């Protein structure tokens, strides 16, 4: 049976420890580079669709950042659970996040053989740029905040396992028992 990380590599997902995953991605100059941004978004959407052929992301949604395709560009797409259309983020920066956090497991397509149980803020506000150059700030909560923060981290050379508490290590996928389960949040 093929390893999950190999399946992702076969679909063109850059694997850790590639240095492209550790660099801060180049920001777009928008609207001047809108055509280049559209091309990157199309590549991300195509790759995000292809990964669903080898893994079911129904419970938690999925995301993909340009560096994971070897593209030096500050772009990411995030598909919330059940969403057909992604949230597109160009030049995103976290401008505010809650002090309140929770611990949940995250998987990463760039090292999909493990899951990392890490803390993340329960809410986050992210500034990003539209294709026409307009700056926007969007707020996200709970699981969607976690998805967004994971992808924004990628654009700054940070991997989710970098957030593991001291002494903790990633959990091999064979031992991880939450596959397909939605993250749990208290009402």
SULURFEN-V425189 format. One record per residue. N is the residue number from 1. SS is DSSP state (H for helix, E for strand, L for the rest). OMEGA is omega in whole degrees, 0 to 359 (* if undefined). D_FIRST is the distance of its C-alpha to the first C-alpha in whole Angstrom. Layout:
BEGIN
N_SS_OMEGA_D_FIRST, N_SS_OMEGA_D_FIRST
END
This chain:
BEGIN
1_L_182_0, 2_L_177_4, 3_L_179_7, 4_H_180_9, 5_H_178_12, 6_H_177_10, 7_H_178_10, 8_H_178_14, 9_H_179_15, 10_H_177_14, 11_L_176_16, 12_L_179_19, 13_L_179_19, 14_L_184_20, 15_L_173_19, 16_L_20_21, 17_L_179_23, 18_L_182_24, 19_H_179_28, 20_H_179_28, 21_H_183_27, 22_H_180_29, 23_L_171_32, 24_E_183_35, 25_L_179_34, 26_L_179_37, 27_L_175_39, 28_L_170_40, 29_L_184_44, 30_L_15_44, 31_L_184_46, 32_L_182_46, 33_L_182_43, 34_H_180_42, 35_H_177_40, 36_H_179_38, 37_H_178_37, 38_H_179_36, 39_H_180_34, 40_H_179_32, 41_H_179_32, 42_H_178_31, 43_H_179_28, 44_H_180_27, 45_H_178_27, 46_H_180_25, 47_H_180_22, 48_H_177_22, 49_H_182_22, 50_H_182_19, 51_H_179_17, 52_L_178_18, 53_L_181_16, 54_L_179_12, 55_L_178_14, 56_L_181_17, 57_L_187_20, 58_L_188_22, 59_L_188_23, 60_L_186_24, 61_L_182_24, 62_E_177_23, 63_E_180_25, 64_E_179_25, 65_E_184_27, 66_H_179_28, 67_H_179_27, 68_H_173_24, 69_H_181_24, 70_L_182_26, 71_L_179_29, 72_L_182_32, 73_L_181_34, 74_L_180_34, 75_E_177_33, 76_E_172_30, 77_E_180_29, 78_E_177_29, 79_E_175_28, 80_L_179_29, 81_L_177_27, 82_L_183_28, 83_L_176_30, 84_L_181_30, 85_L_182_32, 86_L_164_31, 87_E_181_33, 88_E_180_34, 89_E_175_35, 90_E_180_37, 91_L_185_38, 92_L_176_37, 93_E_176_39, 94_E_181_39, 95_E_178_43, 96_E_173_43, 97_E_183_41, 98_L_174_41, 99_L_180_42, 100_L_181_40, 101_E_170_37, 102_E_180_34, 103_E_177_31, 104_E_176_27, 105_E_172_24, 106_E_171_23, 107_E_178_19, 108_L_181_20, 109_H_182_18, 110_H_170_19, 111_H_192_17, 112_L_177_14, 113_L_181_13, 114_E_171_16, 115_E_182_19, 116_E_178_23, 117_E_188_25, 118_E_175_28, 119_E_173_32, 120_E_174_33, 121_E_179_36, 122_L_176_37, 123_E_178_38, 124_E_173_39, 125_E_186_41, 126_E_174_39, 127_E_178_42, 128_E_185_40, 129_E_174_42, 130_L_180_42, 131_L_180_42, 132_L_179_46, 133_L_180_46, 134_L_176_47, 135_E_178_46, 136_E_172_44, 137_E_179_44, 138_E_177_41, 139_E_181_41, 140_E_181_37, 141_E_171_37, 142_H_184_34, 143_H_179_31, 144_H_175_32, 145_H_180_33, 146_H_179_30, 147_H_182_28, 148_H_181_31, 149_H_178_32, 150_H_182_28, 151_H_177_29, 152_H_175_32, 153_H_180_31, 154_H_183_29, 155_L_178_32, 156_E_176_33, 157_L_182_31, 158_L_177_30, 159_L_184_26, 160_H_181_26, 161_H_175_25, 162_H_180_28, 163_H_180_30, 164_L_175_29, 165_L_181_31, 166_L_179_33, 167_L_180_31, 168_L_177_28, 169_L_176_24, 170_L_179_21, 171_E_177_19, 172_E_184_15, 173_L_178_14, 174_L_180_13, 175_L_181_16, 176_L_185_17, 177_L_183_19, 178_L_184_20, 179_L_177_17, 180_L_181_19, 181_L_177_23, 182_L_175_26, 183_L_181_27, 184_L_177_30, 185_L_179_34, 186_L_180_37, 187_L_*_40
END
